[in-house]
Amino acid sequence: MSPVRTASKPMALRNTAPTTTAMADARRPAHYLAIPQSLFSTAIGNRGAAGLSRNARVIVEKPFGRDLASARELNRVAQSVA
């Protein structure tokens, strides 16, 4: 199962033109995710799909995964959109 939801993108990412335009001059944008950890993969994947991950940093609230296996999976997802 892909971490990116393609059938129904969250409202915040449906119209990314204003965000993409506003971030056009950003050299290293930072995306701070203060959301439930169950949404980290989806949020990271959707940012990548929307073209918002180029040279970006993603900062996530602790905990980073529920255990070692889920932390590794989250790291894999984060690296896949880099």
N, C-alpha and C positions, 0 to 999 in steps of 0.2 A: 504494500500500500504506500503510495506516494505521500510524503509529508505535506505537499502543497495541495490545498483544496482548489480544484479547478472548476467544479460545477457551480459553486456559489462562493464567490470571494466575499470577505467581510466588507461591510459598508465603507469602512475607512480606506480600503484599497481599491474600491470600484472605480473611482475617478482619481487617478494619480497624477494627472497633468499638472494641477497647481503645485503639488508637492514636488514632482520631478523638476518643474521649472524653478521653484524656490531653491532646490538643492543643487541646481546646475553649477553654481560657483563653489560649492563646498568641496574641499579637497579630501577630507576624511570625516564624513558625517558620522554621528554616533546615534544609534537607536537604543534607547534605554527601555527595556521591557520590564515593567512592574506589573506583570500579569501572572495568573496561575501557571505553574510549570507545565501543566498539561497542554498549554497553548504555545509554548516556546517553539516547537518544531513547525507548527502551522504558521506562526507569525514570521519566523525566520524565512521559511520557504516562500511565503507570499511576498515578502520584501524582495527576495531574489527574483521571483516571477515578474514583479512590477518594475524591475530595473533599478531598485533602490539600494542594492548591496555593493555596487562597485566602489572599491576602496573604503567601504564603510566598516565601522566597528559596531558590534552588537553587545550591549551590556545587559546581562540578565540578573535578576534578583536570585539570591540563594533560596533554596538549595538548587544545585545544578544536577538535576536528575534525582530519582528516588533511590538508586543504588548504582553500583559501578557499571552495570550493563546499560542502564538507561542514560547515565552520564556519557558513556562512550557513544551511544546512538545520537544523543543531542549534539555532541561534538562533531560526529560525522555529518549531520544535517547542516550544521553551521559552516563546516568546511566545504560542503558541496555547492554552496551559493557564493562562495568567496571569489 
